Amino acid sequence: MWCEVIVLRNAGVRLRKADWPAPVRGDLRISDWDGASNSFKRHVRQAELWGDDHPTIKRLLRVPIFDPVILRTVNDGFLLSGIELDSSDSGRVVAEHVQIWLCRPVGAASSKADHVSVILN
């Protein structure tokens, strides 16, 4: 689903509306990840925002959030909450923070048709 996403927290701390970053536009995908192939060692659902600025190479525009849930709908979108991982000390320390995305559906990229990207493994 093509969305504009605004992150509403920084390291788990709620941002004031005046401090919200600019929206990032991309393809919001929610998928399941088998516990046998991740470090969580359990089934995990993840939300990712993918860019479409190259015809063959896709890139993540935001750090994914895990175990996403829709908190509520708002006038022109919805709030998606999940856990964001933040690594430091060369990846030896990983912190988990609550993250909330304000997602506003938009028309698809100029060369793509509207679609919903839900992948269930």
Residue pairs with C-beta under 8 A, 6 or more apart in sequence:
1 27
1 28
1 105
1 115
1 116
1 117
2 25
2 26
2 27
2 28
2 105
2 106
2 107
2 108
2 109
2 112
2 114
3 25
3 26
3 27
3 28
3 49
3 77
3 103
3 104
3 105
3 106
4 23
4 24
4 25
4 103
4 104
4 106
5 23
5 24
5 25
5 26
5 28
5 49
5 61
5 62
5 101
5 102
5 103
5 104
6 20
6 21
6 22
6 23
6 24
6 101
6 102
7 15
7 20
7 21
7 62
7 99
7 100
7 101
8 14
8 15
8 20
8 79
8 99
8 100
8 101
8 102
9 15
9 84
9 97
9 98
9 99
9 100
11 86
11 95
11 97
12 97
12 98
12 99
23 104
24 49
24 61
24 62
25 106
26 49
26 50
26 51
26 52
26 61
26 62
27 49
27 50
27 51
27 52
27 109
27 117
28 47
28 48
28 49
28 103
28 117
29 47
29 48
29 49
29 50
29 117
29 118
29 119
30 45
30 46
30 47
30 48
30 68
30 117
30 118
30 119
31 45
31 46
31 48
31 118
31 119
31 120
31 121
32 43
32 44
32 45
32 46
32 119
32 120
32 121
33 40
33 43
33 44
33 45
33 46
33 121
34 43
34 121
35 41
35 42
35 43
35 44
38 44
40 66
44 66
44 67
45 66
45 67
45 68
46 64
46 65
46 66
46 68
46 82
47 64
47 65
47 66
47 68
47 80
47 82
47 101
48 60
48 62
48 64
49 60
49 61
49 62
49 101
50 58
50 59
50 60
50 61
51 58
51 59
51 60
51 61
52 58
52 109
52 112
53 59
62 101
63 84
63 85
63 86
64 84
65 80
65 81
65 82
65 83
65 84
65 99
65 101
66 82
66 83
66 84
66 85
67 82
67 83
68 80
68 81
68 82
69 80
69 81
69 82
70 78
70 79
70 80
70 81
71 78
71 79
71 80
71 81
71 100
72 78
72 79
73 79
74 102
76 104
77 102
77 103
77 104
77 105
78 103
79 100
79 101
79 102
79 103
80 100
80 101
80 103
81 98
81 99
81 100
81 101
82 98
82 99
82 101
83 96
83 97
83 98
83 99
84 96
84 97
84 98
84 99
85 94
85 95
85 96
85 97
86 94
86 95
86 96
86 97
87 93
87 94
87 95
88 94
88 95
107 114
108 114
108 115
